[in-house]
Amino acid sequence: MPRLREIPPTAGLPLRPGDLRPGRADLARRLAAQLGTPPLQVECSGSAALWLCLRVLHQRQPQRRVVVVPAYTCPLVAIAVHQAGLQLRLCELRPGHWDMDPHALAAACGRDTLAVLPTHLGGRVADVDTAAAIAADAGAYVIEDAAQALGATDRGASVGLRGDAGFFSLAAGKGLSIFEGGLLLTRDPALRDALREASARWIHRRVAWESRRCLELLGLAMLYRPRPLVLAYGHRLRKALRRGDALDAVGDRFAATLALHRVGRWRQAVGARAAARLPDWLDAQRRQARSRVARLRQIDGLHVFDDPPGAEGTWPVLMLRLPDERRRDAVLTRLWGAGLGVSRMFIHALTDYAYLADRVPRQQTPAAREFASCTLTLSNSPWFDDIAFEQVADTIERVLRDRVAR
Ligand SMILES: *Cc1c(COP(=O)(O)O)cnc(C)c1O
């Protein structure tokens, strides 16, 4: 039977036709007002924002060139560090968790360390205070990778403000999207000025890139619905799965260099109009996630990641850890490709991507590798209705109960 609907793997805020009208609207100002942050700086991607920030910080501390990142994170982070002329060092994860292990972090930081990147993975709020204390001992900066956590708060304030700087992503599928975009923030006014000046100096208008992004944004606005997504996303996903190409199935293969250009006024206006719906959207996401986390917690052997006390993350996905790779894969065999929004975050620990071998050190990071092999994600899209969700929860429950599938 042909598939009629496809749940997107993450919950992106859908655009409306009215968002697309010509004109101006100030994306950075609207979001800063909503999130209660100091002024935000728009860049052309989250990774471009990171690249810019690293270059500015490196100018302040030219003798330091190592950037410490979680051993399981987005491949674009490795590409940005490399493009900034800096050296990557991986920090092993806490066992069974996505956040950096404090002992490993202390061991990874030293006099050569420029920056540490605590990462709010999947909308969950990372332990920035611990990372910041360790970074401070080494004299390193803290950049919060909040690419997947626009709207998340920690003790009442937006994430991204505990470290020296932070960035959000506005890429397709990451909550609010202008197809590709990023936002930089810092509570330090001098650093904010330096970031603005650097952006004006180093990042230029590039009409070809911006035109392409405008078309891609129109495409996203038209296709990001359950029916068109069958062809626009699901068909390619299932083809990649048939080939056994997990990297293509999640879109983990990125170009070797980041595009760097200014974001045009129209895309910013589209984002600003959609952003007016962001607070309600985030609330609805939290409500849906709350009840689903409670349901999934009833499944023996399944771990559902949540936030530490005082933190309120965002919920583009629910991140789940299964007892082992065999059972994780048994769930994926049944559900990845079923059009139900079941997917994986990143396929590998950073050190295991063959195509990144020239920019990622060969380090032993078994906890990161285990995290990659035992976890999966459930979409938290509103199109993922209760009936479909129960079907997914029931399948996971049966796999874990029956010890099926070998
Ligand atoms: C997506 C992502 C990035 C990069 O953001 P882009 O806007 O896609 O460049 C960085 N870090 C994490 C954790 C991400 O998920």
Ligand as a Chemical Component Dictionary entry (heavy atoms), coordinates in Angstrom:
data_LIG
# 
_chem_comp.id                   LIG 
_chem_comp.type                 NON-POLYMER 
_chem_comp.pdbx_formal_charge   0 
_chem_comp.three_letter_code    LIG 
# 
loop_
_chem_comp_atom.comp_id 
_chem_comp_atom.atom_id 
_chem_comp_atom.alt_atom_id 
_chem_comp_atom.type_symbol 
_chem_comp_atom.charge 
_chem_comp_atom.model_Cartn_x 
_chem_comp_atom.model_Cartn_y 
_chem_comp_atom.model_Cartn_z 
_chem_comp_atom.pdbx_ordinal 
LIG C1 C1 C 0 23.174 21.126 13.469 1  
LIG C2 C2 C 0 24.187 21.241 14.497 2  
LIG C3 C3 C 0 25.267 22.120 14.360 3  
LIG C4 C4 C 0 25.489 22.960 13.140 4  
LIG O1 O1 O 0 24.412 23.817 12.859 5  
LIG P1 P1 P 0 24.118 24.246 11.330 6  
LIG O2 O2 O 0 23.162 25.372 11.443 7  
LIG O3 O3 O 0 23.526 23.050 10.669 8  
LIG O4 O4 O 0 25.414 24.632 10.728 9  
LIG C5 C5 C 0 26.175 22.180 15.392 10 
LIG N1 N1 N 0 26.044 21.420 16.490 11 
LIG C6 C6 C 0 25.014 20.567 16.667 12 
LIG C7 C7 C 0 24.916 19.772 17.925 13 
LIG C8 C8 C 0 24.062 20.435 15.671 14 
LIG O5 O5 O 0 23.062 19.588 15.826 15 
# 
loop_
_chem_comp_bond.comp_id 
_chem_comp_bond.atom_id_1 
_chem_comp_bond.atom_id_2 
_chem_comp_bond.value_order 
_chem_comp_bond.pdbx_ordinal 
LIG C1 C2 SING 1  
LIG C2 C3 SING 2  
LIG C2 C8 DOUB 3  
LIG C3 C4 SING 4  
LIG C3 C5 DOUB 5  
LIG C4 O1 SING 6  
LIG O1 P1 SING 7  
LIG P1 O2 DOUB 8  
LIG P1 O3 SING 9  
LIG P1 O4 SING 10 
LIG C5 N1 SING 11 
LIG N1 C6 DOUB 12 
LIG C6 C7 SING 13 
LIG C6 C8 SING 14 
LIG C8 O5 SING 15 
# 
